[in-house]
């Protein structure tokens, strides 16, 4: 992947005069990576409105800056090396303690780099596509292991290991496996609870590939589904199709959420869909834009985003179906392609 980091910094620089600052101190690790190519746990980059840039990191990472298209220097106290009064900072990611340590006089800014990161270039989209392909294949490969007697934790480990075997850097987030009544907990952490005949089993997982994420959720049934299980599965599947069809450039985020949510509400389960419809994916697993009832803004072209409605019935179980897709003018392009028909195993 050949990235023009200088062009990314130039786009940020062009935004700064509107905020009456001459430079911006970027301290968020993922944003430093986006602007310079350096992945580290301790780095900052000062981007000037004139297009200049200075990258600072400590001696653990200074060697990794060789070959980057930005001037780099070493310092033990990274942020303070670049912080001067009147410089803009990332208000959403800089802690109050760091701000106070830097002596104040800095100008808190809204998430400008995050705004740039929303729209992906061709290379970024290809990395997300590859992460999704790994995720799809991992699910196909471990499907035979989804059977009574296997624990939630064992199944999560199998998914994680298979994604790495297929070329993932690592799992993109903590894999969720929720069987039976645990499926009513949207972010259930896998336990030693064994899968049983009659369970709905929800799996939410995704690969990380060269820094970019995939996100997919599938719900399967062990044995013939009961009427209530088939009912909520078909309902969620209908809502998910409607949400995916609503993903288009220019459409308000609230409208996409409502396309799915209104179907679940009409079926009397509105109070059982307890989270937003989706979120952007890229260098972070959850990034702008977010789809929800109170979210503002409109979708743009070339934005990878998830659509993941769910219905959760306490004490009984739940269903969530999620895909990663990308906004296109002619209709959303699906990146996760595993079937969404109810798999009966």
C-alpha positions in Angstrom: 0.0 0.0 0.0 1.6 3.3 -1.2 0.1 6.1 0.8 0.6 9.8 0.1 0.9 11.0 3.8 2.0 14.4 2.7 -1.3 14.9 0.8 -3.2 13.8 4.0 -1.4 16.4 6.0 -2.0 19.0 3.4 -5.8 18.4 3.7 -5.5 18.9 7.4 -3.4 22.0 7.0 -6.1 23.5 4.8 -8.7 23.2 7.5 -6.7 25.0 10.2 -7.1 28.7 9.2 -10.9 28.4 9.8 -10.1 27.7 13.4 -7.6 30.6 13.7 -4.6 28.4 14.6 -1.3 28.2 12.8 -0.7 24.6 13.6 -2.3 21.5 15.2 -0.7 19.1 17.6 -1.9 15.6 16.9 -1.4 13.2 19.8 -3.9 10.4 19.1 -1.9 7.3 18.1 -4.3 6.3 15.3 -4.3 9.8 13.9 -0.5 10.1 14.0 -0.4 6.8 12.1 -2.9 8.1 9.5 -0.9 11.3 8.9 2.7 9.9 9.0 2.6 6.1 8.7 4.2 5.6 12.2 2.4 3.1 14.4 3.5 3.6 18.0 2.3 4.0 21.6 4.1 7.4 22.0 4.3 9.9 19.2 2.9 13.3 18.2 3.0 15.3 15.0 2.7 19.0 14.6 1.0 20.0 11.4 1.4 23.6 10.3 -1.2 25.6 8.4 1.6 26.1 5.9 1.8 22.4 5.3 5.0 21.8 7.4 5.1 18.9 9.8 7.3 17.7 12.6 7.0 14.2 14.1 8.3 13.4 17.6 8.6 10.0 19.2 10.9 8.4 21.8 13.9 6.2 21.3 11.9 3.0 21.0 10.4 4.2 17.7 12.8 6.7 16.2 14.4 4.0 14.0 10.9 3.3 12.5 10.7 6.9 11.3 13.5 6.4 8.8 12.1 6.4 5.3 8.9 8.3 6.3 8.1 11.5 4.3 8.2 13.7 7.4 10.9 15.3 9.5 11.3 13.3 12.8 13.1 14.0 16.1 13.5 12.1 19.3 12.3 13.3 22.7 11.3 11.6 25.9 8.4 14.0 26.6 6.8 13.8 23.2 3.8 16.1 23.5 5.6 18.9 25.3 8.2 19.0 22.6 5.6 20.3 20.2 3.1 22.2 22.4 3.2 26.0 22.3 0.5 28.5 23.1 -2.0 29.0 20.3 -1.6 25.6 18.8 -4.7 23.5 18.3 -5.0 20.2 20.1 -7.3 17.1 19.8 -9.8 17.9 22.5 -11.4 14.5 22.2 -8.3 12.5 22.9 -6.0 14.7 25.1 -6.5 14.1 28.8 -7.0 17.0 31.2 -3.8 15.9 33.0 -1.8 16.2 29.8 -3.3 19.5 28.9 -2.5 20.9 32.3 1.0 19.5 32.2 1.6 21.3 28.9 0.9 24.6 30.6 -2.4 25.6 28.9 -2.7 28.2 26.2 -3.6 25.5 23.7 -6.7 25.6 21.6 -9.1 22.6 21.8 -10.3 21.6 18.3 -13.1 19.3 17.1 -12.1 15.9 15.6 -10.6 17.2 12.4 -8.4 14.2 11.5 -11.3 11.8 12.2 -13.3 13.8 9.7 -10.6 13.2 7.1 -10.4 9.5 7.9 -14.1 8.8 7.3 -13.7 8.8 3.5 -11.3 6.1 2.4 -9.1 6.0 -0.7 -8.8 2.9 -2.9 -5.9 1.4 -1.0 -7.8 1.7 2.3 -10.9 0.2 0.9 -8.9 -2.7 -0.4 -7.4 -3.3 3.1 -10.9 -3.3 4.7 -12.1 -5.6 1.9 -9.3 -8.0 2.6 -10.0 -7.9 6.4 -13.6 -8.8 5.6 -12.6 -11.7 3.3 -10.5 -13.1 6.1 -13.4 -12.8 8.5 -15.8 -14.5 6.0 -13.4 -17.4 5.5 -12.7 -17.9 9.2 -16.4 -18.3 9.8 -16.8 -20.8 7.0 -13.8 -22.8 8.3 -15.0 -23.1 11.9 -18.7 -23.6 11.2 -18.3 -27.4 11.7 -17.2 -26.7 15.2 -20.4 -24.9 16.2 -22.1 -27.8 18.0 -23.4 -28.8 21.4 -20.7 -29.3 24.0 -18.4 -26.6 22.7 -18.0 -23.7 25.0 -18.5 -20.0 24.1 -14.9 -19.4 25.0 -13.6 -22.3 22.9 -15.5 -21.1 19.8 -14.2 -17.6 20.2 -10.6 -18.9 20.4 -11.2 -21.0 17.2 -12.4 -17.9 15.4 -9.5 -15.8 16.6 -6.9 -18.4 15.7 -8.3 -19.0 12.3 -8.3 -15.3 11.4 -4.6 -15.2 12.3 -3.9 -18.3 10.3 -5.6 -16.7 7.3 -3.3 -13.6 7.4 -4.9 -11.3 10.0 -2.6 -9.2 12.1 -4.8 -10.3 15.0 -8.5 -10.2 15.9 -9.8 -6.6 15.5 -11.6 -6.6 18.8 -12.7 -9.0 21.6 -14.7 -11.7 19.8 -18.2 -12.2 21.1 -19.8 -15.6 21.3 -23.2 -15.6 23.0 -25.3 -18.8 23.3 -28.8 -19.2 24.4 -29.9 -16.7 27.1 -26.5 -15.0 26.8 -27.6 -13.8 23.3 -29.8 -11.3 25.0 -26.7 -9.4 26.1 -25.4 -7.4 23.1 -21.7 -7.3 24.2 -21.6 -10.6 26.1 -18.1 -11.8 26.9 -17.6 -15.5 26.2 -17.7 -17.9 29.1 -17.4 -21.6 29.8 -21.1 -22.0 29.1 -21.5 -24.9 26.7 -23.6 -24.7 23.5 -26.8 -26.8 23.7 -29.3 -28.1 21.2 -32.0 -25.5 20.7 -29.6 -22.5 21.3 -29.4 -19.5 19.1 -25.7 -18.6 19.0 -24.5 -15.1 18.1 -20.9 -14.5 17.0 -19.6 -11.0 16.5 -16.0 -10.9 15.3 -13.6 -9.4 12.7 -10.1 -9.5 11.5 -7.5 -6.7 11.7 -5.4 -6.6 8.5 -2.5 -4.1 8.1 -4.2 -1.8 10.6 -7.7 -1.9 9.1 -10.7 -3.6 10.6 -13.6 -5.9 9.6 -16.8 -6.4 11.6 -19.4 -9.1 11.1 -22.1 -10.7 13.2 -24.0 -13.9 12.4 -26.5 -15.8 14.5 -27.1 -19.5 14.0 -29.4 -22.1 15.5 -28.4 -25.5 16.9 -31.2 -27.8 15.8 -34.6 -26.9 14.5 -35.6 -23.3 15.5 -38.6 -22.7 17.7 -41.3 -20.5 16.3 -40.2 -17.5 18.4 -36.6 -17.9 17.3 -37.6 -18.0 13.6 -39.8 -15.0 14.1 -37.2 -12.7 15.6 -34.5 -13.9 13.2 -36.7 -13.1 10.2 -37.5 -9.8 11.7 -33.9 -8.8 12.2 -33.0 -10.0 8.7 -35.7 -7.8 7.2 -34.5 -4.8 9.3 -30.9 -5.5 8.2 -31.8 -5.6 4.5 -33.7 -2.3 4.9 -30.8 -0.7 6.6 -28.3 -1.8 4.0 -30.5 -0.5 1.2 -30.7 2.9 2.9 -26.9 3.3 3.0 -26.3 5.9 0.2 -24.2 9.1 0.0 -26.1 12.1 1.2 -28.6 10.2 3.3 -28.9 11.4 6.9 -27.5 9.0 9.6 -30.8 9.1 11.5 -32.7 8.1 8.3 -30.5 5.0 7.9 -31.1 4.0 11.5 -34.8 4.6 11.1 -35.0 2.4 8.0 -34.1 -0.6 10.2 -35.5 0.5 13.6 -39.0 1.3 12.3 -39.4 -2.4 11.1 -38.5 -3.7 14.6 -40.7 -1.1 16.3 -43.7 -2.0 14.1 -43.3 -5.6 15.2 -43.5 -4.6 18.9 -39.8 -5.1 19.7 -38.6 -1.5 19.6 -37.5 -1.6 23.3 -35.5 -4.8 22.5 -33.2 -3.0 20.0 -31.0 -1.2 22.5 -28.1 0.2 20.5 -27.4 2.3 17.4 -27.6 0.7 13.9 -24.0 0.9 13.0 -20.7 2.7 12.9 -17.8 3.5 10.6 -14.8 1.1 10.4 -11.2 1.7 9.4 -8.1 2.2 11.5 -10.5 1.9 14.5 -13.2 -0.6 14.9 -15.6 2.1 16.0 -15.1 5.4 14.2 -17.2 8.1 12.5 -19.8 8.1 11.2 -22.2 6.6 13.7 -25.8 5.6 12.8 -28.4 6.1 15.6 -31.7 7.8 16.4 -29.9 11.0 17.6 -26.9 11.0 15.3 -26.5 14.0 13.0 -24.8 14.5 9.6 -25.1 12.7 6.3 -23.2 9.8 4.8 -20.5 10.5 2.3 -19.3 8.4 -0.6 -16.6 5.7 0.0 -17.2 5.3 3.7 -17.1 1.7 5.2 -19.8 1.3 7.7 -21.7 -1.4 9.6 -25.4 -2.2 9.7 -26.2 -4.4 12.7 -29.8 -4.4 14.0 -30.7 -6.8 16.8 -33.5 -8.0 19.0 -32.7 -9.1 22.5 -35.1 -11.0 24.7 -33.9 -11.2 28.4 -33.7 -14.8 29.7 -34.4 -16.3 26.3 -31.8 -15.2 23.7 -31.3 -12.8 20.9 -30.4 -12.2 17.2 -28.0 -9.7 15.7 -27.0 -9.7 12.0 -24.2 -7.4 10.9 -22.3 -6.6 7.7 -19.5 -4.2 6.8 -20.4 -2.4 3.6 -19.2 0.8 1.9 -21.3 3.7 0.6 -21.4 4.0 -3.2 -23.6 6.2 -5.4 -25.2 3.2 -7.1 -25.9 1.4 -3.8 -23.9 0.0 -0.9 -21.1 -2.5 -1.8 -21.2 -5.5 0.6 -17.8 -6.4 2.0 -18.8 -9.3 4.3 -20.5 -11.9 2.1 -21.3 -14.9 4.4 -24.9 -15.9 3.9 -27.5 -14.3 6.1 -30.0 -17.1 5.8 -30.6 -18.7 9.2 -28.0 -21.5 9.5 -29.5 -24.6 11.3 -26.6 -26.7 12.5 
